[in-house]
């Protein structure tokens, strides 16, 4: 038994990168899939779907048509952000909605909209499924096309599991030894991320932050002060903290940093900056752990003064795991 363990350990240490990638991508996708899947009915309004996402603390849910007995799409918080941004536009002269009466009317129309109208409204979240017998590699190929999630279905069409990019990120964080020496590399050696970081000032309105996300087709923004220092971040998921009641909905017209503080029950967001930032001297292992714990979809590489230099996404991380 002792010799066998020694041989296995030696074999593990001499694996090539291709061997390692094959080992974790060849596994059955359902072995790491989320099995509790929250769904919404096709008869739901946006308000009902929105409350479901908020109450269940999820970012998306498949839409099931009970009459057709099939899934007809996915509602994602990003779709709601995109729809919200489109329906709270300025007038022809660039002015915001004239008064609170108009705001209330727009809010009521927004929440009364059938949820099916918002399915993949952002053109970034189509419903995609694979057989529950597929491998993780099959799922990764779908991610390479830009998808964020894949559902696993039985031969009868039942949903048996869900795999998102963050599901894979969590697996890689917990099994980082399978990645080999790449986990020891510093971020400065990997040249990760998009160099153009889109920011929003802490004094800008929250609704404007969501409009920027919709127009740039991104799901989060780093919040900076007047000197360009990162003081927080706002993401599409923060919209879940806004309920349909008017007294909460009007928070969209408050400064974005104030909204985030309310949603996260934080008085001082400066204490949270290290959670979503990293430095060039950090290792890939550090990055994995930092993103996996709070299920971050993005993390910002900053200098020592917390000026954003680049933004690193889960997709960037997965690409490193596959190619380095």
Secondary structure, DSSP 8 states (H G I E B T S, - for coil): -HHHHHHHHHHHHT--HHHHHHHHHSSBGGGT-B----EEETT-BHHHHHHHHHHHT-SEEEEEETTTTEEEEEEEHHHHHHHHHHHS---TTS---SSHHHHHHHHHHHHHSBGGGGTTTTSS----EEETT-BHHHHHHHHHTT-SEEEEE-TTS-EEEEEEHHHHHHHHHHTGGGGGGGGGSBHHHHT-SBS---EEETTSBHHHHHHHHHHHT-SEEEEE-TTSBEEEEEEGGGGGG--SSHHHHGGGGSBHHHHHHHHHT-S-GGGGGGGSEE-TTSBHHHHHHHHHHTT-SEEEEE-TT-BEEEEEEHHHHHHHHHH-
